[in-house]
């Protein structure tokens, strides 16, 4: 039973980290696009 709880917790923790890393990647891509648009404009 404890193993199941730990497994469940670690899975949700991993999902949370993935969400954060995806957000970081999107933010970096947006920054890059905005910089390029400013240069072009």
C-alpha distance matrix in Angstrom:
0.0 3.8 5.4 5.2 6.5 8.8 9.9 10.7 12.5 14.4 15.5 17.0 18.5 20.1 21.4 22.9 24.6 26.0 27.4 29.1 30.5 31.9 33.5 35.0 36.4 37.9 39.5 41.0 42.4 43.9 45.5 47.0 48.4 49.8 51.5 53.1 54.2 55.9 57.7 58.9 59.9
3.8 0.0 3.8 5.3 5.1 6.2 8.5 9.8 10.5 12.2 14.2 15.5 16.4 18.2 20.0 21.1 22.5 24.3 25.9 27.1 28.5 30.2 31.8 33.0 34.6 36.3 37.6 39.0 40.7 42.1 43.5 45.1 46.7 48.0 49.6 51.2 52.6 54.0 55.8 57.2 58.2
5.4 3.8 0.0 3.8 5.4 5.1 6.0 8.5 9.8 10.4 12.1 14.3 15.1 16.2 18.3 19.9 20.9 22.3 24.3 25.7 26.7 28.3 30.3 31.4 32.6 34.5 36.0 37.2 38.7 40.5 41.9 43.2 44.8 46.4 47.9 49.3 50.8 52.4 54.0 55.3 56.5
5.2 5.3 3.8 0.0 3.8 5.5 5.0 6.1 8.5 9.9 10.6 12.4 14.1 15.3 16.6 18.4 20.0 21.1 22.7 24.6 25.7 27.0 28.9 30.4 31.5 33.1 34.8 36.2 37.5 39.1 40.8 42.1 43.5 45.1 46.8 48.2 49.4 51.1 52.9 54.0 55.1
6.5 5.1 5.4 3.8 0.0 3.8 5.4 5.1 6.1 8.5 9.9 10.8 12.2 14.2 15.5 16.6 18.4 20.0 21.3 22.8 24.4 25.8 27.3 28.8 30.4 31.8 33.2 34.8 36.3 37.7 39.2 40.9 42.3 43.6 45.3 47.0 48.1 49.6 51.5 52.8 53.7
8.8 6.2 5.1 5.5 3.8 0.0 3.8 5.4 5.1 6.0 8.5 10.0 10.3 12.1 14.2 15.2 16.3 18.2 20.0 21.1 22.3 24.2 25.8 26.9 28.4 30.2 31.5 32.8 34.5 36.1 37.4 38.9 40.6 42.0 43.4 45.1 46.5 47.9 49.6 51.1 52.2
9.9 8.5 6.0 5.0 5.4 3.8 0.0 3.8 5.5 5.2 6.1 8.7 9.8 10.5 12.3 14.3 15.3 16.4 18.5 20.1 21.0 22.4 24.5 25.7 26.8 28.6 30.3 31.5 32.9 34.6 36.2 37.4 38.9 40.6 42.1 43.5 44.9 46.6 48.2 49.5 50.7
10.7 9.8 8.5 6.1 5.1 5.4 3.8 0.0 3.8 5.6 5.2 6.4 8.6 10.0 10.8 12.5 14.5 15.5 16.8 18.7 20.1 21.2 22.9 24.7 25.9 27.2 28.9 30.6 31.8 33.2 35.0 36.5 37.7 39.2 41.0 42.5 43.6 45.3 47.1 48.3 49.2
12.5 10.5 9.8 8.5 6.1 5.1 5.5 3.8 0.0 3.8 5.4 5.3 6.1 8.6 9.9 10.6 12.4 14.3 15.5 16.7 18.5 20.0 21.3 22.8 24.5 25.9 27.2 28.8 30.5 31.8 33.2 34.9 36.4 37.6 39.3 41.0 42.2 43.6 45.5 46.9 47.8
14.4 12.2 10.4 9.9 8.5 6.0 5.2 5.6 3.8 0.0 3.8 5.5 4.9 6.1 8.6 9.7 10.4 12.2 14.2 15.3 16.3 18.2 19.9 21.0 22.4 24.3 25.6 26.9 28.5 30.2 31.5 32.9 34.6 36.0 37.5 39.1 40.5 42.0 43.6 45.1 46.2
15.5 14.2 12.1 10.6 9.9 8.5 6.1 5.2 5.4 3.8 0.0 3.8 5.4 5.1 6.2 8.6 9.9 10.5 12.4 14.4 15.3 16.4 18.5 20.0 21.0 22.5 24.4 25.8 26.9 28.6 30.3 31.6 32.9 34.6 36.3 37.6 38.9 40.7 42.3 43.5 44.6
17.0 15.5 14.3 12.4 10.8 10.0 8.7 6.4 5.3 5.5 3.8 0.0 3.8 5.4 5.0 6.2 8.7 9.8 10.6 12.5 14.3 15.3 16.6 18.5 20.0 21.1 22.6 24.5 25.8 27.0 28.7 30.4 31.6 32.9 34.8 36.4 37.4 39.0 41.0 42.2 43.0
18.5 16.4 15.1 14.1 12.2 10.3 9.8 8.6 6.1 4.9 5.4 3.8 0.0 3.8 5.4 5.1 6.3 8.7 10.0 10.8 12.4 14.3 15.5 16.7 18.5 20.1 21.2 22.8 24.6 25.9 27.2 28.9 30.5 31.7 33.3 35.0 36.3 37.7 39.5 41.0 41.9
20.1 18.2 16.2 15.3 14.2 12.1 10.5 10.0 8.6 6.1 5.1 5.4 3.8 0.0 3.8 5.4 5.1 6.2 8.7 9.9 10.5 12.2 14.3 15.3 16.4 18.3 19.9 21.0 22.5 24.3 25.7 27.0 28.6 30.2 31.7 33.1 34.6 36.2 37.8 39.1 40.3
21.4 20.0 18.3 16.6 15.5 14.2 12.3 10.8 9.9 8.6 6.2 5.0 5.4 3.8 0.0 3.8 5.4 5.0 6.2 8.7 9.8 10.5 12.4 14.3 15.3 16.5 18.3 20.0 21.1 22.5 24.4 25.8 27.0 28.5 30.4 31.7 32.8 34.6 36.4 37.5 38.5
22.9 21.1 19.9 18.4 16.6 15.2 14.3 12.5 10.6 9.7 8.6 6.2 5.1 5.4 3.8 0.0 3.8 5.4 5.1 6.3 8.7 10.0 10.8 12.5 14.4 15.5 16.6 18.6 20.2 21.2 22.7 24.6 25.9 27.0 28.8 30.6 31.6 33.1 35.1 36.4 37.2
24.6 22.5 20.9 20.0 18.4 16.3 15.3 14.5 12.4 10.4 9.9 8.7 6.3 5.1 5.4 3.8 0.0 3.8 5.4 5.1 6.1 8.6 9.9 10.5 12.3 14.2 15.2 16.5 18.4 19.9 21.1 22.6 24.4 25.7 27.1 28.8 30.3 31.6 33.3 34.8 35.9
26.0 24.3 22.3 21.1 20.0 18.2 16.4 15.5 14.3 12.2 10.5 9.8 8.7 6.2 5.0 5.4 3.8 0.0 3.8 5.4 5.1 6.1 8.5 9.8 10.5 12.2 14.1 15.3 16.5 18.2 19.9 21.1 22.5 24.2 25.8 27.1 28.5 30.2 31.8 33.0 34.3
27.4 25.9 24.3 22.7 21.3 20.0 18.5 16.8 15.5 14.2 12.4 10.6 10.0 8.7 6.2 5.1 5.4 3.8 0.0 3.8 5.5 5.2 6.2 8.7 10.0 10.6 12.3 14.3 15.4 16.4 18.4 20.1 21.1 22.4 24.4 25.9 26.8 28.5 30.5 31.6 32.5
29.1 27.1 25.7 24.6 22.8 21.1 20.1 18.7 16.7 15.3 14.4 12.5 10.8 9.9 8.7 6.3 5.1 5.4 3.8 0.0 3.8 5.4 5.1 6.2 8.7 9.9 10.5 12.4 14.3 15.3 16.5 18.4 20.0 21.0 22.6 24.5 25.7 26.9 28.8 30.4 31.2
30.5 28.5 26.7 25.7 24.4 22.3 21.0 20.1 18.5 16.3 15.3 14.3 12.4 10.5 9.8 8.7 6.1 5.1 5.5 3.8 0.0 3.8 5.4 5.0 6.2 8.6 9.8 10.6 12.4 14.2 15.3 16.6 18.4 19.9 21.2 22.8 24.4 25.8 27.3 28.8 30.1
31.9 30.2 28.3 27.0 25.8 24.2 22.4 21.2 20.0 18.2 16.4 15.3 14.3 12.2 10.5 10.0 8.6 6.1 5.2 5.4 3.8 0.0 3.8 5.4 5.1 6.2 8.6 9.9 10.6 12.3 14.2 15.4 16.5 18.3 20.1 21.3 22.5 24.4 26.0 27.1 28.3
33.5 31.8 30.3 28.9 27.3 25.8 24.5 22.9 21.3 19.9 18.5 16.6 15.5 14.3 12.4 10.8 9.9 8.5 6.2 5.1 5.4 3.8 0.0 3.8 5.4 5.1 6.1 8.6 9.8 10.4 12.2 14.2 15.3 16.3 18.3 20.0 20.9 22.4 24.4 25.7 26.4
35.0 33.0 31.4 30.4 28.8 26.9 25.7 24.7 22.8 21.0 20.0 18.5 16.7 15.3 14.3 12.5 10.5 9.8 8.7 6.2 5.0 5.4 3.8 0.0 3.8 5.5 5.1 6.2 8.6 9.9 10.5 12.3 14.3 15.3 16.6 18.5 20.0 21.1 22.8 24.5 25.6
36.4 34.6 32.6 31.5 30.4 28.4 26.8 25.9 24.5 22.4 21.0 20.0 18.5 16.4 15.3 14.4 12.3 10.5 10.0 8.7 6.2 5.1 5.4 3.8 0.0 3.8 5.4 5.1 6.2 8.6 9.9 10.6 12.4 14.3 15.5 16.7 18.4 20.1 21.4 22.7 24.2
37.9 36.3 34.5 33.1 31.8 30.2 28.6 27.2 25.9 24.3 22.5 21.1 20.1 18.3 16.5 15.5 14.2 12.2 10.6 9.9 8.6 6.2 5.1 5.5 3.8 0.0 3.8 5.4 5.1 6.1 8.6 9.8 10.5 12.2 14.2 15.4 16.4 18.3 20.1 21.0 22.1
39.5 37.6 36.0 34.8 33.2 31.5 30.3 28.9 27.2 25.6 24.4 22.6 21.2 19.9 18.3 16.6 15.2 14.1 12.3 10.5 9.8 8.6 6.1 5.1 5.4 3.8 0.0 3.8 5.5 5.1 6.1 8.6 9.9 10.5 12.3 14.3 15.3 16.4 18.5 20.0 20.7
41.0 39.0 37.2 36.2 34.8 32.8 31.5 30.6 28.8 26.9 25.8 24.5 22.8 21.0 20.0 18.6 16.5 15.3 14.3 12.4 10.6 9.9 8.6 6.2 5.1 5.4 3.8 0.0 3.8 5.5 5.1 6.2 8.7 10.0 10.7 12.5 14.3 15.5 16.8 18.6 19.9
42.4 40.7 38.7 37.5 36.3 34.5 32.9 31.8 30.5 28.5 26.9 25.8 24.6 22.5 21.1 20.2 18.4 16.5 15.4 14.3 12.4 10.6 9.8 8.6 6.2 5.1 5.5 3.8 0.0 3.8 5.4 5.1 6.2 8.6 10.0 10.7 12.3 14.3 15.5 16.6 18.2
43.9 42.1 40.5 39.1 37.7 36.1 34.6 33.2 31.8 30.2 28.6 27.0 25.9 24.3 22.5 21.2 19.9 18.2 16.4 15.3 14.2 12.3 10.4 9.9 8.6 6.1 5.1 5.5 3.8 0.0 3.8 5.4 5.1 6.1 8.5 9.9 10.4 12.2 14.3 15.3 16.1
45.5 43.5 41.9 40.8 39.2 37.4 36.2 35.0 33.2 31.5 30.3 28.7 27.2 25.7 24.4 22.7 21.1 19.9 18.4 16.5 15.3 14.2 12.2 10.5 9.9 8.6 6.1 5.1 5.4 3.8 0.0 3.8 5.5 5.2 6.2 8.7 9.9 10.6 12.5 14.3 15.2
47.0 45.1 43.2 42.1 40.9 38.9 37.4 36.5 34.9 32.9 31.6 30.4 28.9 27.0 25.8 24.6 22.6 21.1 20.1 18.4 16.6 15.4 14.2 12.3 10.6 9.8 8.6 6.2 5.1 5.4 3.8 0.0 3.8 5.5 5.2 6.3 8.7 10.0 10.8 12.5 14.2
48.4 46.7 44.8 43.5 42.3 40.6 38.9 37.7 36.4 34.6 32.9 31.6 30.5 28.6 27.0 25.9 24.4 22.5 21.1 20.0 18.4 16.5 15.3 14.3 12.4 10.5 9.9 8.7 6.2 5.1 5.5 3.8 0.0 3.8 5.5 5.1 6.1 8.6 9.9 10.6 12.0
49.8 48.0 46.4 45.1 43.6 42.0 40.6 39.2 37.6 36.0 34.6 32.9 31.7 30.2 28.5 27.0 25.7 24.2 22.4 21.0 19.9 18.3 16.3 15.3 14.3 12.2 10.5 10.0 8.6 6.1 5.2 5.5 3.8 0.0 3.8 5.4 5.1 6.1 8.7 9.9 10.3
51.5 49.6 47.9 46.8 45.3 43.4 42.1 41.0 39.3 37.5 36.3 34.8 33.3 31.7 30.4 28.8 27.1 25.8 24.4 22.6 21.2 20.1 18.3 16.6 15.5 14.2 12.3 10.7 10.0 8.5 6.2 5.2 5.5 3.8 0.0 3.8 5.5 5.2 6.3 8.7 9.9
53.1 51.2 49.3 48.2 47.0 45.1 43.5 42.5 41.0 39.1 37.6 36.4 35.0 33.1 31.7 30.6 28.8 27.1 25.9 24.5 22.8 21.3 20.0 18.5 16.7 15.4 14.3 12.5 10.7 9.9 8.7 6.3 5.1 5.4 3.8 0.0 3.8 5.4 5.1 6.2 8.5
54.2 52.6 50.8 49.4 48.1 46.5 44.9 43.6 42.2 40.5 38.9 37.4 36.3 34.6 32.8 31.6 30.3 28.5 26.8 25.7 24.4 22.5 20.9 20.0 18.4 16.4 15.3 14.3 12.3 10.4 9.9 8.7 6.1 5.1 5.5 3.8 0.0 3.8 5.4 5.1 5.9
55.9 54.0 52.4 51.1 49.6 47.9 46.6 45.3 43.6 42.0 40.7 39.0 37.7 36.2 34.6 33.1 31.6 30.2 28.5 26.9 25.8 24.4 22.4 21.1 20.1 18.3 16.4 15.5 14.3 12.2 10.6 10.0 8.6 6.1 5.2 5.4 3.8 0.0 3.8 5.5 5.0
57.7 55.8 54.0 52.9 51.5 49.6 48.2 47.1 45.5 43.6 42.3 41.0 39.5 37.8 36.4 35.1 33.3 31.8 30.5 28.8 27.3 26.0 24.4 22.8 21.4 20.1 18.5 16.8 15.5 14.3 12.5 10.8 9.9 8.7 6.3 5.1 5.4 3.8 0.0 3.8 5.5
58.9 57.2 55.3 54.0 52.8 51.1 49.5 48.3 46.9 45.1 43.5 42.2 41.0 39.1 37.5 36.4 34.8 33.0 31.6 30.4 28.8 27.1 25.7 24.5 22.7 21.0 20.0 18.6 16.6 15.3 14.3 12.5 10.6 9.9 8.7 6.2 5.1 5.5 3.8 0.0 3.8
59.9 58.2 56.5 55.1 53.7 52.2 50.7 49.2 47.8 46.2 44.6 43.0 41.9 40.3 38.5 37.2 35.9 34.3 32.5 31.2 30.1 28.3 26.4 25.6 24.2 22.1 20.7 19.9 18.2 16.1 15.2 14.2 12.0 10.3 9.9 8.5 5.9 5.0 5.5 3.8 0.0
